[in-house]
């Protein structure tokens, strides 16, 4: 009789666990960051290269590695979608000087009032700083354009992981829209003669 109880309890646990694993909420997917809806910029060069000079990483308060699309990934996507090499000679070099996401822990209320308060717990700041150089076929500089952009948000302590990732994605998306406007404006003035 004792052995039957063990078998019944074991079977019940297996059925319960498998039901829990199958009834989990579906994981929502964030959209892909893209700039394909914008007109590509034709450059009179044969090649476009990206040089990463940023000093970001998984140390200290750097959190770009946690982002669904990091500032550095967003910059690479921007180059792929926005710049087009349409020349027979020459080089366009985009240097990424900074592509960081920084987390700052905020002070939360303590004591009894802290229990009933939903405080802002973290501040996130994203930065992007780039330089676009154009060289002719003899490696002589034809001009350059600079641009920087940053954004920050604060998030409440009760934010779910999915909500946090959505906030990060939207912050990077808005920062890149700012960068696009600044860099294209500088390119028009310095590189494209517009």
PyMOL commands that set and color helices and strands:
alter all, ss='L'
color gray80, all
select helices_A, chain A and resi 2-22+64-66+71-82+111-115+161-190
alter helices_A, ss='H'
color red, helices_A
select strands_A, chain A and resi 41-43+47-52+83-85+91-105+120-135+141-156
alter strands_A, ss='S'
color yellow, strands_A
deselect
rebuild
show_as cartoon
